[in-house]
Amino acid sequence: MPPAVDLDPAWAAAARAWLVQSDARFARRFDAGEPADKLVALRTRAVDTLVRDAWQRCMPEGDALALFAVGGYGRGELFPQSDIDLLVLAEPEVQRNAQPALARFVALLWDAGLQASPAVRSAGECTEAAADQTVLTALIEARPLVAWEEEAAALRAAIAPDRAWSPRAFLEAKVVEQRQRHARFGDTSDNLEPNIKDGPGGLRDLHMLGWLALRSFGVRDLEALVGLGHLGPDEAIALERERRALCRLRYGLHLVAGRREERLRFDYQKLLATRLGYVDDGDSLAVEKMMQGFYRSAAIVRRINDRLLQRFEEHFDGTALAEQIDADFERRRGYLATRTPGWLLRDPANVFALFATWAADSELHGLHSQTARELAQALPGIPAYIDVASPVRARFMALLRGPQPVKVLERMARLGVLGRWIPAFAQVSGRMQFDLFHVYTVDQHTLAVLKNLAAFASGQGDPRFSIAHRVWPSLRKPELLLLAGLFHDIGKGRGGDHSELGAVDAREFCEAHALSEADTALIEWLVRKHLLMSVTAQKQDITDPEVIHRFAGEVADRQRLDYLYLLTCADIAGTSPKLWNDWKDRLLADLHTATRLALRRGLEHPVAAEQRIDENRAAARALLSASGDDASMEDVFARMPRDNFLRSRPDQIAWQVRVMRAAPRDRPVVGVRYPTGRDGLEVFVHMRDRDGLFAALVIALDRMGLGVLQARVLDGPDGTIFDTFHVQPMDTRIAPVSTQVETQLAKALSGDLACLQPARRSQPRHLRHFRIAPQLDFTEIAGGTRIGLVCNDRPGLLADIARVLREHRLRVHDARIATFGERAEDLFLVSDEHDHTLQPAQRDALRDALLAALDGEPR
């Protein structure tokens, strides 16, 4: 306790010092392994002492005011950076007379380092304020600090159910509030920076159960619900275990953040993992282990939360009459229930019967709480697929071939059954990947992929996927694609190539479930090659017939192509909501179409470049003639480089003809369009070549807030360039106007190119935590020197690279831009100003300059 002093400033300084010392002592005890829930209680007692002492110093004796702790402080949970919520209970006249003393009290607490937030109300005003259920929530946890029993009783009476919110109405309001709160976090805790307090499965969900227990039954802890028959002993133990785990995370987070923070942000994850004693090993980073623990805790809290809310509803509304479904199942208030207690525990096949019955009735709200609890009790006895007889495995396969197979897998995963049946899936449940490419845990990403596949199966066209709904009906056995999606990332976190490990797991699973060799081989190949199409489309030139021929050779047949295309679309779109865009959709659709044609023609008859050129030129002519734009098109064709007919689609060529014909010959030709939707722009530039032109183009686009996804740089006749860029707004909330981009770019290219410099931008916070050592390689190929670059992505990166190339007087002949989360993987084909390959000294100087640019902050 701080020493007694007379002056407020001296008291506040002493109190602040004492509180700092106390918090430091608690932090040491935390680091030594003392339970966080004990420390929050001790911190509450320490703050109680200061608050009461400040109150006594400021309030005259005999004043009819009472002081209560409310909210988390009233509950006795004060974390290092928690709010200090207070209620001063007094009648209006007493409030007015006490205003100076109350102001002094609050100021004294703030000076002492306690950011108190007092509400001053009479009993009647508490009743009025409690019309807001969030206010009532804080008040029902009120704990007297300086109050007589009569005053505490008056407060309880003011917010009693007959005056504010009956228990049933309070339950309804809290369920709605929780649903809205979960929706703010995408209805999942399995994202990269979860909120451990307010997110799904976080501490707030546990608090809500406590509030409902208090309002409904007058009990202050969930343990008491066991005696009332609303909570099983096993459920109470699980909730208490996860509450302690979440409390430890939150306490540690407050310590490493040094401020009020409830999100496990990248800034703190590694620091917190180290503080909690996690260490890296060959399979996982320390931070990944910590996050996996959180995700698993949140999943358990959500499961039991769902069950208990259902029991609260039944307490108020009654169980209703059961409607028999068959000999084993019935409906209770719209929920699926087993008819015989313990039935799920008798035979693993019964668990699959439960999910089959659930899938067959789309009107069911879910599992009845008692059946869900019985399923949780049955989990330890559910064997792995390898340990059961073939009839049980057949029951699982029947689920994949039955109604709503993806919903079945999602339910089995959420309830823990899938991890028991496929132990490898349990290993990736809750496993995060510490990067920006994957925004979900491995299991949640897998479920997102399966949901995308279910959307393809619906037959409804999705504007995000231009041909997926047309490809799906060609699948011979759709369940094979679901299995490939289920296994495609299952090998992650075990060291080695996850595609190879997953392929081995997939084959073992398929053979155990008696799939034919042809089906097994297809699933194994899809898992092993699930990245092939993505890498080919994004990192190679799919307008090159040789690229298409090599890819078609790997795919080998149309069925594999269709399965792989759908899996690739679902995989990319399920990795991050921001990762899929019109450009990727068009790339994959074009690759699918070109490969299908190559397979139809036969791999023994590869398309020659001249044949491809003739086909594209003829197709472009047909498009222009059909629209009445064929006048003088042959003259415009003559101004195009030969490779443009090889590497462009007919619709692109026709568009370029229209742009070139409408533009004056003595000025830069600039065309801009939305080729497939509103996600990205295609920018076409034709003008006389000048040194540093590529850099000027990239920098000008960068200064307009447009990031380059792909660049095709061609040399045209008579010393001209013929460049095409696919760009996307860096701020995807802003849709640029194509005419404005066209005007600004033409203006920039008409001026002094050397004056264009990259814009200065700050590095986004999240990119600072993912450092990739820059990698550069130089390869001499026909046409120049190819530069391969791997580094951290950041705003303005390509503009900085282009600036360096300009400073070294290099010409850029081609560019492939690919970004995977925080990782940029770019390819450039360059030559010196005489169109020669780079000499060793030039490569060394360029390497040093590029590394310096990559390592520095954005310009």
KOLBAMI-671635 format. One line per field, with one value per residue (C-alpha): residue in one letter; x, y, z. Coordinates in steps of 0.1 Angstrom, whole numbers, plus 5000, padded with zeros to 4 digits. Layout:
aa = a  ...;
px = X  ...;
py = Y  ...;
pz = Z  ...;
END
This chain:
aa = m  p  p  a  v  d  l  d  p  a  w  a  a  a  a  r  a  w  l  v  q  s  d  a  r  f  a  r  r  f  d  a  g  e  p  a  d  k  l  v  a  l  r  t  r  a  v  d  t  l  v  r  d  a  w  q  r  c  m  p  e  g  d  a  l  a  l  f  a  v  g  g  y  g  r  g  e  l  f  p  q  s  d  i  d  l  l  v  l  a  e  p  e  v  q  r  n  a  q  p  a  l  a  r  f  v  a  l  l  w  d  a  g  l  q  a  s  p  a  v  r  s  a  g  e  c  t  e  a  a  a  d  q  t  v  l  t  a  l  i  e  a  r  p  l  v  a  w  e  e  e  a  a  a  l  r  a  a  i  a  p  d  r  a  w  s  p  r  a  f  l  e  a  k  v  v  e  q  r  q  r  h  a  r  f  g  d  t  s  d  n  l  e  p  n  i  k  d  g  p  g  g  l  r  d  l  h  m  l  g  w  l  a  l  r  s  f  g  v  r  d  l  e  a  l  v  g  l  g  h  l  g  p  d  e  a  i  a  l  e  r  e  r  r  a  l  c  r  l  r  y  g  l  h  l  v  a  g  r  r  e  e  r  l  r  f  d  y  q  k  l  l  a  t  r  l  g  y  v  d  d  g  d  s  l  a  v  e  k  m  m  q  g  f  y  r  s  a  a  i  v  r  r  i  n  d  r  l  l  q  r  f  e  e  h  f  d  g  t  a  l  a  e  q  i  d  a  d  f  e  r  r  r  g  y  l  a  t  r  t  p  g  w  l  l  r  d  p  a  n  v  f  a  l  f  a  t  w  a  a  d  s  e  l  h  g  l  h  s  q  t  a  r  e  l  a  q  a  l  p  g  i  p  a  y  i  d  v  a  s  p  v  r  a  r  f  m  a  l  l  r  g  p  q  p  v  k  v  l  e  r  m  a  r  l  g  v  l  g  r  w  i  p  a  f  a  q  v  s  g  r  m  q  f  d  l  f  h  v  y  t  v  d  q  h  t  l  a  v  l  k  n  l  a  a  f  a  s  g  q  g  d  p  r  f  s  i  a  h  r  v  w  p  s  l  r  k  p  e  l  l  l  l  a  g  l  f  h  d  i  g  k  g  r  g  g  d  h  s  e  l  g  a  v  d  a  r  e  f  c  e  a  h  a  l  s  e  a  d  t  a  l  i  e  w  l  v  r  k  h  l  l  m  s  v  t  a  q  k  q  d  i  t  d  p  e  v  i  h  r  f  a  g  e  v  a  d  r  q  r  l  d  y  l  y  l  l  t  c  a  d  i  a  g  t  s  p  k  l  w  n  d  w  k  d  r  l  l  a  d  l  h  t  a  t  r  l  a  l  r  r  g  l  e  h  p  v  a  a  e  q  r  i  d  e  n  r  a  a  a  r  a  l  l  s  a  s  g  d  d  a  s  m  e  d  v  f  a  r  m  p  r  d  n  f  l  r  s  r  p  d  q  i  a  w  q  v  r  v  m  r  a  a  p  r  d  r  p  v  v  g  v  r  y  p  t  g  r  d  g  l  e  v  f  v  h  m  r  d  r  d  g  l  f  a  a  l  v  i  a  l  d  r  m  g  l  g  v  l  q  a  r  v  l  d  g  p  d  g  t  i  f  d  t  f  h  v  q  p  m  d  t  r  i  a  p  v  s  t  q  v  e  t  q  l  a  k  a  l  s  g  d  l  a  c  l  q  p  a  r  r  s  q  p  r  h  l  r  h  f  r  i  a  p  q  l  d  f  t  e  i  a  g  g  t  r  i  g  l  v  c  n  d  r  p  g  l  l  a  d  i  a  r  v  l  r  e  h  r  l  r  v  h  d  a  r  i  a  t  f  g  e  r  a  e  d  l  f  l  v  s  d  e  h  d  h  t  l  q  p  a  q  r  d  a  l  r  d  a  l  l  a  a  l  d  g  e  p  r;
px = 5000  5014  5024  4998  5004  4983  4986  4968  4997  5020  4995  4989  5026  5031  5001  5012  5047  5032  5009  5038  5058  5028  5023  5060  5058  5027  5045  5075  5051  5033  5067  5074  5042  5017  4981  4968  4934  4950  4970  4940  4923  4953  4955  4918  4925  4954  4933  4904  4928  4938  4902  4888  4917  4911  4874  4880  4903  4878  4844  4831  4820  4783  4775  4749  4770  4779  4807  4805  4829  4811  4818  4850  4863  4831  4837  4871  4891  4915  4942  4973  4955  4919  4893  4884  4846  4828  4793  4785  4750  4733  4701  4701  4704  4733  4750  4748  4762  4790  4801  4834  4843  4836  4856  4885  4881  4883  4912  4931  4926  4939  4969  4975  4975  4940  4919  4886  4853  4826  4789  4769  4733  4704  4686  4658  4684  4700  4666  4662  4698  4693  4669  4701  4711  4748  4744  4724  4752  4777  4754  4745  4781  4783  4805  4803  4835  4822  4785  4761  4740  4709  4725  4735  4700  4686  4708  4698  4661  4666  4678  4656  4640  4606  4620  4646  4649  4633  4658  4642  4644  4680  4689  4674  4693  4726  4722  4716  4745  4768  4758  4765  4798  4809  4799  4823  4851  4839  4823  4856  4885  4908  4923  4958  4952  4923  4907  4910  4884  4856  4862  4843  4853  4870  4867  4835  4817  4826  4815  4782  4774  4782  4759  4731  4736  4735  4704  4686  4695  4712  4745  4778  4799  4793  4802  4769  4751  4763  4742  4713  4716  4723  4760  4778  4808  4830  4818  4824  4860  4866  4853  4874  4905  4900  4892  4925  4943  4926  4933  4970  4971  4953  4974  5006  4993  4987  5023  5040  5018  5021  4987  4951  4951  4929  4940  4969  4985  5017  5035  5031  5027  5064  5071  5042  5051  5086  5072  5049  5078  5071  5102  5108  5115  5119  5081  5067  5076  5070  5044  5025  5023  5009  4984  4973  4966  4944  4925  4918  4907  4883  4868  4860  4845  4823  4811  4800  4787  4763  4751  4745  4726  4703  4697  4690  4663  4648  4648  4625  4605  4603  4616  4585  4572  4597  4589  4602  4623  4631  4641  4672  4665  4639  4635  4633  4624  4639  4672  4683  4685  4692  4663  4684  4709  4744  4735  4764  4789  4780  4794  4815  4791  4763  4782  4782  4744  4740  4756  4737  4704  4714  4724  4691  4670  4680  4653  4672  4687  4715  4722  4703  4725  4723  4732  4761  4774  4771  4790  4817  4819  4821  4850  4878  4863  4860  4888  4909  4898  4927  4915  4880  4863  4855  4817  4824  4846  4818  4795  4820  4822  4784  4784  4806  4782  4751  4733  4753  4787  4806  4783  4788  4826  4824  4802  4825  4855  4839  4827  4861  4849  4870  4902  4895  4887  4916  4944  4964  4936  4938  4974  4965  4934  4942  4976  4984  5010  5030  5027  5004  4995  4973  4948  4932  4944  4951  4919  4898  4914  4906  4870  4869  4882  4855  4828  4841  4838  4802  4794  4807  4785  4754  4752  4747  4771  4794  4808  4841  4847  4839  4838  4838  4801  4805  4834  4819  4793  4821  4834  4830  4829  4826  4834  4870  4875  4862  4888  4915  4905  4904  4939  4957  4972  4970  5008  5016  5036  5054  5086  5093  5071  5035  5022  5043  5033  4997  4998  5010  4982  4956  4967  4966  4931  4918  4932  4917  4883  4884  4886  4896  4932  4922  4903  4931  4957  4937  4933  4970  4980  4957  4972  5007  5002  4977  5000  5010  4983  4986  5024  5021  4995  5011  5048  5050  5038  5007  5005  5037  5027  5057  5045  5010  5025  5047  5017  4994  5021  5020  4982  4979  4941  4909  4896  4927  4926  4890  4896  4929  4913  4884  4907  4931  4903  4889  4924  4934  4900  4900  4934  4924  4893  4917  4937  4912  4905  4894  4930  4936  4903  4911  4946  4933  4904  4928  4952  4923  4910  4944  4953  4920  4926  4962  4949  4922  4947  4970  5003  5021  5009  5021  5011  5038  5043  5034  5002  4992  5000  4978  4950  4950  4953  4923  4903  4910  4900  4867  4860  4867  4846  4817  4817  4822  4857  4877  4886  4924  4930  4957  4976  4974  4984  5016  5025  5022  5051  5049  5050  5019  4999  5016  5011  4978  4942  4921  4899  4931  4944  4910  4909  4945  4936  4908  4929  4958  4935  4919  4952  4974  5005  5029  5018  5020  4991  4975  4945  4928  4899  4883  4887  4866  4851  4858  4888  4916  4926  4944  4967  4982  5010  5024  5050  5086  5111  5132  5157  5141  5106  5097  5107  5087  5056  5058  5065  5036  5012  5026  5020  4984  4980  4980  5000  5012  5001  5016  5037  5042  5069  5074  5095  5075  5086  5106  5119  5085  5073  5042  5036  5006  5001  4975  4971  4950  4943  4965  4934  4908  4880  4887  4877  4898  4881  4897  4896  4914  4941  4945  4948  4972  4995  4996  5005  5033  5048  5048  5071  5106  5107  5138  5117  5094  5104  5087  5062  5072  5051  5053  5055  5023  5025  5019  5047  5073  5069  5076  5112  5124  5160  5162  5172  5185  5196  5208  5203  5215  5188  5179  5170  5189  5195  5167  5166  5148  5139  5123  5118  5093  5065  5057  5040  5061  5084  5082  5087  5119  5131  5123  5142  5173  5170  5167  5198  5218  5206  5190  5162  5133  5119  5095  5083  5063  5050  5037  5028  5020  5010  5041  5063  5070  5084  5092  5110  5125  5141  5166  5195  5220  5213  5227  5204  5233  5232  5248  5285  5297  5306  5272  5255  5275  5268  5231  5229  5243  5220  5189  5197  5202  5168  5151  5166  5157  5124  5100  5110;
py = 5000  5035  5056  5080  5116  5147  5163  5148  5150  5133  5106  5101  5098  5073  5053  5053  5041  5014  5002  5000  4980  4957  4952  4944  4919  4903  4902  4883  4858  4854  4847  4822  4803  4815  4811  4843  4840  4842  4872  4891  4885  4898  4929  4935  4935  4959  4983  4980  4992  5023  5031  5029  5050  5077  5076  5081  5110  5128  5121  5137  5113  5109  5116  5093  5080  5044  5031  4999  4981  4971  4952  4932  4950  4940  4905  4906  4903  4931  4924  4946  4971  4965  4993  5005  5007  5023  5031  5059  5053  5084  5103  5134  5160  5142  5139  5177  5184  5159  5170  5187  5158  5133  5153  5153  5116  5108  5131  5115  5080  5092  5108  5075  5057  5043  5052  5051  5055  5063  5065  5085  5074  5071  5038  5051  5062  5027  5012  5036  5030  4993  4995  4991  4955  4964  4987  4960  4935  4958  4964  4928  4922  4951  4945  4969  4988  5014  5006  4994  4963  4985  5003  4971  4958  4990  4985  4949  4959  4986  4962  4932  4912  4927  4962  4956  4926  4893  4864  4852  4886  4890  4857  4867  4900  4883  4857  4884  4905  4874  4867  4903  4903  4870  4884  4913  4888  4868  4843  4826  4828  4811  4842  4856  4882  4870  4889  4868  4888  4896  4871  4838  4814  4842  4853  4873  4841  4827  4859  4858  4823  4837  4867  4844  4821  4851  4866  4833  4814  4839  4819  4837  4809  4782  4755  4760  4751  4715  4711  4726  4701  4726  4718  4684  4680  4672  4705  4725  4711  4719  4755  4761  4747  4769  4799  4796  4792  4823  4843  4835  4846  4878  4886  4880  4900  4930  4927  4926  4952  4976  4990  4979  4954  4924  4913  4889  4912  4903  4929  4909  4872  4863  4882  4866  4831  4836  4850  4820  4796  4783  4773  4766  4731  4713  4711  4744  4778  4788  4813  4787  4764  4792  4802  4765  4763  4794  4782  4749  4766  4788  4759  4741  4772  4777  4741  4742  4777  4765  4736  4757  4785  4758  4745  4780  4782  4749  4760  4789  4774  4737  4707  4702  4669  4648  4640  4606  4604  4567  4540  4559  4596  4623  4660  4681  4718  4715  4699  4664  4640  4604  4585  4563  4577  4563  4551  4570  4554  4519  4518  4542  4535  4552  4585  4583  4575  4607  4628  4611  4618  4654  4659  4644  4670  4706  4720  4709  4737  4715  4689  4688  4699  4666  4647  4671  4665  4627  4631  4650  4621  4596  4614  4596  4562  4571  4551  4562  4548  4525  4507  4497  4472  4480  4484  4514  4530  4525  4545  4574  4572  4571  4605  4620  4606  4617  4650  4681  4663  4695  4705  4670  4674  4709  4697  4667  4690  4715  4688  4670  4639  4644  4647  4614  4596  4611  4617  4637  4662  4666  4676  4706  4716  4750  4751  4786  4795  4825  4844  4868  4844  4822  4841  4810  4780  4750  4732  4764  4770  4734  4739  4771  4752  4726  4753  4768  4733  4731  4764  4751  4720  4741  4749  4786  4808  4828  4860  4854  4822  4826  4789  4768  4762  4749  4726  4710  4689  4672  4655  4618  4614  4647  4631  4625  4662  4666  4641  4659  4692  4675  4661  4689  4706  4679  4673  4708  4712  4679  4690  4682  4689  4690  4680  4648  4640  4647  4625  4596  4601  4604  4571  4553  4567  4558  4522  4517  4529  4505  4531  4518  4522  4548  4569  4565  4576  4606  4619  4612  4631  4660  4664  4661  4686  4709  4739  4731  4751  4781  4783  4778  4805  4831  4825  4815  4829  4809  4825  4806  4774  4756  4764  4751  4719  4712  4718  4696  4669  4669  4669  4643  4641  4662  4647  4656  4691  4697  4684  4703  4736  4735  4725  4754  4780  4768  4767  4802  4817  4798  4811  4847  4868  4893  4869  4860  4886  4889  4887  4853  4840  4850  4834  4801  4801  4808  4781  4756  4765  4764  4731  4715  4724  4711  4678  4676  4681  4655  4660  4645  4676  4706  4740  4758  4795  4804  4784  4802  4836  4828  4816  4847  4871  4855  4855  4892  4900  4882  4901  4935  4926  4915  4949  4969  4980  4963  4995  4999  4970  4955  4988  4986  4949  4960  4983  4954  4931  4896  4883  4902  4878  4849  4862  4881  4869  4878  4902  4920  4924  4937  4962  4974  4979  5002  5022  5026  5037  5064  5079  5104  5088  5114  5109  5081  5056  5048  5025  5015  4991  4968  4935  4911  4930  4957  4942  4951  4972  4964  4992  4993  5016  5020  5047  5053  5036  5057  5046  5044  5040  5009  5025  5056  5035  5015  5046  5066  5037  5034  5072  5067  5040  5011  4979  4959  4922  4914  4932  4922  4942  4938  4956  4969  4978  5010  5014  5014  4996  4976  4971  4957  4959  4943  4965  4966  4995  4992  5004  4979  5001  5026  5018  5040  5056  5042  5075  5093  5067  5070  5108  5109  5082  5099  5132  5116  5098  5131  5148  5143  5106  5111  5134  5106  5092  5066  5079  5078  5054  5040  5003  4986  4975  4938  4935  4945  4911  4889  4894  4874  4875  4889  4863  4872  4850  4858  4835  4840  4831  4840  4877  4888  4882  4869  4882  4861  4880  4869  4894  4910  4927  4963  4993  5008  4978  4974  5012  5010  4980  4998  5029  5008  4992  5027  5040  5011  5019  4985  4977  4956  4931  4911  4910  4885  4899  4875  4882  4856  4873  4891  4874  4889  4866  4885  4878  4903  4898  4926  4936  4965  4995  4977  4947  4925  4902  4916  4911  4898  4933  4946  4918  4924  4961  4955  4929  4953  4981  4959  4944  4979  4990  4959  4961  4998  5013  5023  5056;
pz = 5000  4991  5021  5035  5023  5025  4991  4961  4937  4962  4968  4931  4924  4952  4941  4905  4916  4938  4910  4886  4911  4916  4879  4875  4903  4887  4853  4869  4884  4851  4834  4861  4851  4877  4864  4847  4863  4898  4887  4874  4907  4926  4903  4910  4947  4943  4922  4948  4974  4955  4944  4979  4993  4966  4974  5011  5004  4982  4996  5028  5054  5056  5019  5006  4977  4970  4948  4927  4903  4872  4839  4839  4870  4888  4877  4893  4860  4856  4830  4828  4805  4813  4818  4853  4850  4880  4891  4916  4930  4944  4941  4918  4945  4961  4927  4922  4956  4951  4916  4928  4950  4922  4897  4922  4927  4889  4884  4913  4898  4864  4880  4898  4864  4866  4836  4853  4836  4862  4855  4881  4884  4908  4912  4889  4863  4864  4855  4826  4814  4817  4788  4768  4773  4771  4801  4819  4812  4830  4859  4866  4875  4899  4930  4960  4967  4992  4998  5024  5018  5015  4986  4969  4973  4958  4928  4924  4926  4900  4874  4884  4856  4864  4857  4829  4805  4815  4813  4781  4764  4777  4762  4728  4728  4737  4710  4684  4698  4696  4660  4650  4668  4652  4618  4623  4623  4593  4617  4622  4647  4622  4606  4608  4635  4656  4684  4715  4735  4711  4682  4678  4706  4725  4761  4754  4744  4779  4796  4778  4792  4826  4821  4810  4840  4863  4847  4843  4875  4897  4898  4893  4878  4852  4876  4893  4861  4865  4897  4879  4851  4823  4819  4820  4843  4812  4795  4827  4829  4792  4795  4825  4808  4778  4798  4816  4783  4768  4800  4798  4761  4769  4800  4780  4750  4773  4786  4752  4737  4767  4759  4756  4728  4721  4687  4682  4657  4638  4658  4690  4679  4679  4711  4729  4717  4731  4764  4768  4763  4729  4708  4671  4659  4626  4620  4633  4644  4680  4668  4648  4679  4700  4674  4669  4707  4705  4675  4691  4724  4704  4685  4718  4733  4702  4703  4740  4736  4709  4731  4762  4744  4731  4766  4778  4751  4761  4798  4788  4760  4770  4751  4730  4717  4698  4662  4652  4621  4622  4647  4657  4653  4662  4659  4690  4684  4650  4662  4653  4683  4689  4704  4728  4752  4746  4711  4695  4718  4707  4672  4651  4621  4642  4640  4602  4603  4624  4597  4569  4586  4593  4556  4543  4561  4551  4575  4606  4627  4638  4665  4697  4725  4743  4711  4704  4739  4734  4702  4720  4746  4717  4700  4718  4708  4671  4654  4625  4591  4590  4622  4611  4589  4553  4559  4582  4556  4530  4553  4551  4513  4511  4528  4501  4474  4492  4497  4508  4510  4516  4545  4559  4558  4573  4602  4608  4609  4632  4656  4657  4639  4608  4627  4645  4612  4593  4619  4594  4593  4631  4627  4605  4625  4639  4622  4610  4584  4594  4561  4544  4515  4537  4558  4574  4593  4571  4581  4576  4542  4532  4542  4522  4491  4496  4498  4465  4450  4463  4447  4413  4418  4423  4386  4394  4375  4397  4380  4398  4379  4342  4331  4363  4362  4327  4335  4366  4347  4328  4360  4359  4397  4416  4450  4437  4435  4470  4483  4464  4480  4514  4510  4490  4520  4546  4545  4558  4589  4588  4570  4533  4503  4515  4480  4481  4517  4509  4478  4499  4525  4497  4481  4515  4522  4487  4488  4523  4511  4481  4454  4420  4409  4382  4408  4433  4408  4398  4434  4441  4410  4418  4453  4441  4412  4428  4424  4388  4370  4393  4389  4351  4347  4369  4363  4326  4293  4285  4251  4242  4224  4239  4274  4266  4250  4281  4304  4283  4284  4322  4324  4297  4294  4295  4327  4346  4331  4343  4378  4381  4368  4393  4422  4413  4412  4445  4461  4451  4460  4493  4503  4508  4499  4483  4462  4435  4408  4372  4360  4377  4365  4329  4331  4343  4319  4290  4301  4304  4269  4253  4269  4260  4224  4225  4240  4213  4186  4201  4219  4189  4169  4188  4175  4156  4161  4125  4127  4160  4144  4114  4135  4158  4129  4111  4143  4149  4113  4119  4150  4133  4103  4124  4142  4110  4121  4094  4075  4071  4096  4073  4076  4114  4114  4095  4125  4149  4159  4147  4183  4191  4170  4188  4224  4223  4221  4191  4211  4224  4188  4176  4205  4198  4161  4171  4196  4171  4143  4164  4176  4158  4144  4159  4196  4221  4216  4249  4253  4286  4292  4316  4298  4319  4349  4374  4391  4368  4338  4306  4295  4260  4249  4214  4207  4195  4218  4242  4268  4302  4287  4306  4339  4330  4322  4355  4376  4359  4367  4402  4408  4397  4424  4399  4406  4377  4376  4343  4317  4280  4264  4227  4201  4171  4136  4130  4165  4183  4214  4218  4255  4274  4312  4333  4364  4395  4419  4450  4470  4457  4471  4443  4407  4384  4354  4323  4304  4332  4333  4296  4297  4326  4311  4277  4293  4314  4283  4263  4288  4301  4311  4334  4356  4366  4400  4421  4447  4483  4504  4539  4542  4554  4590  4583  4558  4584  4601  4571  4560  4529  4521  4485  4459  4424  4396  4360  4331  4295  4270  4235  4233  4264  4301  4323  4358  4384  4416  4448  4477  4500  4482  4491  4476  4448  4445  4408  4403  4423  4403  4370  4383  4389  4354  4339  4358  4344  4309  4303  4280  4292  4267  4289  4325  4345  4378  4404  4441  4467  4499  4512  4485  4451  4424  4392  4360  4336  4302  4297  4274  4273  4252  4222  4227  4239  4269  4301  4308  4342  4354  4344  4362  4394  4394  4387  4415  4440  4429  4430  4464  4478  4464  4477  4512  4517  4527  4498  4481;
END
